[in-house]
Amino acid sequence: MEQLNQARCVPCEGGVPTATDSEIAGYLVQLPGWVITEVDHVKRLSKSFAFDNFVHALAFTNRVGELAEQEGHHPAILTEWGKVTVTWWTHAIGGLHKNDFVMAAKTEEAFQSAAGAKR
C-alpha cells in the first residue's frame, strides 16, 4: 500500500467522487488516532494533538499551515492552550478525498518532530 505521507495532493474540483467507506477504512490503517466525524452531513477527518504550552501549539499550527500551502489543501485548525485540533475535508466535493488522508499523514509526521509535543 502507498505510504500516505509520501504522496502528494492532486487537484480536486467538484464532480470528483468522495472516498468510499472501504477506501476510508484502508487509509485509516495508516492514521492511528484520527477519527471520522460528520458535520452538516459532511464527513471530516480529525485529530487533537497535545502540547506542553501555547507557544508550541501555535508553532505546530503554523507548520500545518505551511504544509497546507505547499499542497494547496487547507484544514480547519483550532489552536488552544496546549492543544491543536486539525480537521481535513474537501470542500469542493463536500466530503473526504484521498487528499485529506495524505494531509493527515503529513500532519502526523509534523507532530512527531514538533517541539513540546506530548506523545
C-alpha positions in Angstrom: 0.0 0.0 0.0 1.2 3.5 -0.8 2.5 5.4 2.2 0.2 8.4 2.6 2.9 10.7 4.0 4.9 10.2 0.7 2.0 11.1 -1.6 1.1 14.5 -3.0 -2.3 16.1 -3.2 -3.9 16.1 -6.6 -6.1 19.0 -7.8 -9.7 18.2 -6.8 -12.6 20.1 -8.2 -16.3 19.5 -7.9 -17.7 16.4 -9.6 -14.9 14.1 -8.2 -16.4 11.3 -6.0 -15.9 11.2 -2.3 -13.8 8.4 -0.8 -15.8 5.2 -0.3 -16.2 3.6 3.2 -13.8 0.9 2.1 -11.2 3.4 0.9 -11.6 5.4 4.2 -11.0 2.2 6.2 -7.9 1.4 4.2 -6.5 4.9 4.7 -7.2 5.0 8.4 -4.9 2.0 9.0 -2.0 4.4 8.4 -3.5 7.1 10.7 -3.8 5.9 14.3 -5.9 8.2 16.4 -7.6 10.0 13.6 -11.4 9.8 13.6 -14.2 10.4 11.1 -16.7 12.9 12.2 -19.8 14.3 10.4 -20.8 17.9 10.4 -23.8 19.0 8.4 -23.8 15.6 6.6 -20.2 16.1 5.5 -17.6 13.5 6.6 -14.4 15.0 8.1 -11.1 13.6 9.3 -10.0 15.0 12.7 -7.4 14.6 15.5 -6.4 16.6 18.5 -2.7 17.0 19.4 -1.4 17.8 22.9 1.4 20.2 23.7 3.1 21.5 26.8 2.1 25.1 26.2 0.5 27.6 23.8 3.8 28.6 22.1 4.5 25.0 21.0 0.8 24.6 20.0 1.0 27.7 17.9 4.3 26.7 16.2 2.7 23.4 15.2 -0.4 25.3 13.9 1.9 27.4 11.7 3.8 24.2 10.5 0.5 22.6 9.5 -0.4 25.9 7.7 2.9 25.8 5.8 2.2 22.2 4.7 -1.3 23.2 3.6 0.1 26.0 1.5 2.7 23.7 -0.1 0.0 21.2 -1.1 -2.8 23.7 -1.9 -5.2 21.9 0.5 -6.3 23.6 3.7 -7.7 22.3 7.0 -9.8 23.8 9.8 -7.4 24.3 12.7 -8.4 25.1 16.3 -5.4 26.2 18.5 -5.9 26.3 22.2 -3.5 26.3 25.2 -1.7 23.0 24.9 -3.9 21.6 22.2 -4.4 21.8 18.5 -7.3 20.1 16.6 -6.8 19.6 12.9 -9.7 18.7 10.7 -9.4 17.8 7.0 -12.1 17.5 4.3 -12.5 18.5 0.7 -14.9 21.5 0.4 -15.2 21.2 -3.4 -16.8 17.7 -3.1 -18.5 18.0 0.3 -16.7 15.1 1.9 -13.5 13.1 2.1 -11.0 12.5 -0.7 -7.6 10.8 -0.6 -6.0 14.3 -0.3 -7.4 14.6 3.2 -5.7 11.4 4.3 -2.5 12.4 2.6 -2.6 15.7 4.5 -3.5 14.0 7.8 -0.4 11.8 7.4 1.8 14.9 6.7 0.2 16.5 9.8 1.0 13.4 11.9 4.6 13.5 10.6 4.9 17.2 11.6 3.6 16.3 15.1 6.3 13.6 15.5 9.0 16.3 15.1 7.2 19.2 16.9 8.7 20.8 19.9 6.7 20.4 23.1 4.6 17.6 21.7 3.0 15.3 24.2 3.1 11.8 22.6 
